[in-house]
Amino acid sequence: MELRNITKDVQGEAFGKFSNTRIAIAHFIEAEETFRNLLKSISNDRNINGKPLILVQQLDKSEGGLSSVEKRALEDLLLHGGMYKVYIDDSKEKLSDEKVLELLNEKGYAL
């Protein structure tokens, strides 16, 4: 799992035992804990202030696109992990920071 804060140019990476050979989020609680710890590690604040927004891409185990169940699992994981708003992007290639900002602006969220 990789997390980048593009407004502060900070990123972090974490590995957990929440996936299996078929799906990326096979163990929800472990994935949520991994995400929360990663979020804390790239945040300067103890608590995340404001209304944090995330754009997520699942680049691993996404052959054929994400199902509605996989999208819901990602959304629930991130909302429970402290995010206010979650956008899921189905792109097959990792987005640049500029493209992330463009997509968020298109969705009406200016950073």
C-alpha positions as CSV (number, residue, x, y, z in Angstrom):
1,M,0.0,0.0,0.0
2,E,1.4,3.4,-1.0
3,L,0.1,6.7,0.2
4,R,1.1,10.1,-1.1
5,N,0.1,13.6,0.1
6,I,0.6,15.6,-3.0
7,T,0.0,18.9,-1.4
8,K,2.9,18.4,1.1
9,D,5.1,16.2,-1.2
10,V,5.2,13.4,1.4
11,Q,4.7,9.7,0.7
12,G,4.8,6.4,2.6
13,E,4.6,2.7,1.9
14,A,3.3,-0.1,4.1
15,F,2.9,-3.8,3.7
16,G,0.4,-5.9,5.4
17,K,-1.1,-9.4,5.3
18,F,-4.5,-8.3,4.1
19,S,-4.4,-9.7,0.6
20,N,-4.6,-13.2,-0.8
21,T,-3.9,-14.6,-4.3
22,R,-7.3,-13.5,-5.6
23,I,-8.2,-10.1,-4.1
24,A,-6.3,-7.1,-2.7
25,I,-8.5,-6.7,0.4
26,A,-9.2,-10.2,1.7
27,H,-8.9,-9.2,5.4
28,F,-10.7,-5.9,6.0
29,I,-9.6,-5.2,9.6
30,E,-5.9,-5.8,8.8
31,A,-6.1,-3.5,5.7
32,E,-7.8,-0.8,7.7
33,E,-5.1,-0.9,10.4
34,T,-2.4,-0.8,7.8
35,F,-4.0,2.2,6.1
36,R,-4.5,4.1,9.4
37,N,-0.8,3.5,10.4
38,L,0.4,4.6,7.0
39,L,-1.8,7.7,7.1
40,K,-0.4,8.6,10.5
41,S,3.2,8.1,9.3
42,I,2.8,10.7,6.5
43,S,0.8,13.2,8.5
44,N,2.5,15.9,10.6
45,D,-0.5,16.0,12.9
46,R,-1.5,13.4,15.4
47,N,-5.1,13.7,14.2
48,I,-6.0,14.5,10.6
49,N,-7.7,17.9,10.6
50,G,-10.3,19.2,8.2
51,K,-12.0,16.9,5.7
52,P,-9.3,14.7,4.2
53,L,-9.9,13.5,0.6
54,I,-8.3,10.6,-1.1
55,L,-8.1,9.4,-4.7
56,V,-7.3,5.7,-4.8
57,Q,-6.0,3.5,-7.6
58,Q,-5.8,-0.3,-7.1
59,L,-3.0,-1.3,-9.5
60,D,-2.5,-4.8,-8.1
61,K,-5.1,-7.6,-8.6
62,S,-7.3,-5.5,-10.8
63,E,-7.2,-7.4,-14.0
64,G,-10.4,-6.8,-16.0
65,G,-11.3,-3.8,-13.8
66,L,-12.6,-3.5,-10.3
67,S,-16.0,-5.0,-9.4
68,S,-18.6,-3.0,-7.5
69,V,-17.8,-5.1,-4.5
70,E,-14.1,-4.3,-4.7
71,K,-14.8,-0.6,-5.1
72,R,-17.2,-0.7,-2.1
73,A,-14.5,-2.4,0.0
74,L,-11.9,0.2,-0.9
75,E,-14.4,3.0,-0.2
76,D,-15.5,1.6,3.2
77,L,-11.9,0.8,4.2
78,L,-10.8,4.4,3.5
79,L,-13.8,6.1,5.1
80,H,-13.4,3.9,8.2
81,G,-9.7,4.8,8.1
82,G,-10.3,8.5,8.5
83,M,-11.0,9.9,5.1
84,Y,-14.0,12.2,4.4
85,K,-14.3,11.7,0.7
86,V,-13.0,8.9,-1.5
87,Y,-12.6,8.9,-5.3
88,I,-11.7,5.6,-7.0
89,D,-9.8,5.8,-10.3
90,D,-9.8,2.7,-12.6
91,S,-6.7,3.7,-14.6
92,K,-4.3,0.8,-15.3
93,E,-1.2,3.0,-15.0
94,K,0.0,5.0,-11.9
95,L,-1.3,8.6,-12.1
96,S,1.1,11.5,-11.8
97,D,0.5,14.2,-9.2
98,E,-0.6,16.6,-11.9
99,K,-3.2,14.1,-13.2
100,V,-4.5,13.5,-9.7
101,L,-5.0,17.2,-9.2
102,E,-6.8,17.4,-12.6
103,L,-9.1,14.6,-11.8
104,L,-10.0,16.0,-8.4
105,N,-10.6,19.4,-9.9
106,E,-13.0,17.8,-12.5
107,K,-14.9,16.3,-9.5
108,G,-15.2,19.7,-8.0
109,Y,-12.6,19.5,-5.3
110,A,-9.9,22.1,-5.7
111,L,-6.7,21.8,-3.7
